[in-house]
Amino acid sequence: MSRQATTLSSIIGTNPYAWLDKIATPLQQGVHAVFRANEAGRVAKSWLNGVPLRHRMHPALVAIPIGAWTTAAIFDALDALSADEKYASAADAAIWLGVGSALPTVAAGLADWVDTYDHQRRVGMAHALVNDVALTLYGVSLALRAGGKRGAGQAIGGLAFSAVSLGGALGGELVYNLGVNVTHLLYPKPPTEYKDVIAADQLHEGKPVVVEDDRVPVMLLRREGQIYAVEAWCPHAGGPLIDGKFEGGTVECPWHQSCFRLDDGAPLNGPASAPLRTFDVQERDGRILVQPSDESKVWPPAPAPPTA
Ligand code: FES
């Protein structure tokens, strides 16, 4: 049974969302084929990745449509509260700016997404689809406004803004929780089966120890008849939790004082916002064995490169 606290991306990793892979596989192959077709494709991809700027292009560009559509939502609200027509035309202009700037933003996002795989790729697909829905809704909203149906256009614009907010949240998950474009050395994936890590008599009541499950450091703590097992480094910036403060089933990171529940890894206060990865524990024949809790099997991603 899973003890892992869930996140937006871990929910997308579950079976009901497996259909996203069916779209992602051919799309990724198609985008790869375009970028690898000739030298122009390779140069375009480099620019879209932000190589000449030495800064990722997608997060830099994404501020423009999100800013424009946020501005449009504010002008729509002002328009609803005022008889002055200037707000209506300002909202329309902001939506147009968002739609126009979304196109290069999508291209840069595709150039980043094409090199992801497994769980990152599926969450990236969800991020793209939600943002595509937002873009389509903004197109419908503009058409309604142009046709004199401003109220309906504003309502659809509100839906589009909700969708783009969800898309933004998924984008944040991709970077902060799943480490897209962050070296995989920082996101090792442990084996998914039980692994013997320590003799049971070496784990004393209230005295945490760090063991390794493959390359993943796991902190064990025996407390009041239960053994807790969580990833040993803090998901905020890698603080060593074994040096933290243990209190009432929680641990406080020694670096910036994020606090986590030990039984499911949930963050109780920041700056960390992602849960600690948790492990299920078995005590067998004088040995302690651990394996990632169910949700952890899909979060974070496997470090193996793509085969296709
Ligand atoms: S490294 Fe743990 S709170 Fe910052």
Residues whose N, C-alpha, C, O or C-beta is under 5 A from the ligand:
A	BS01	FES	C234 H236 A237 G238 G239 C253 W255 H256 Q257 S258 A272
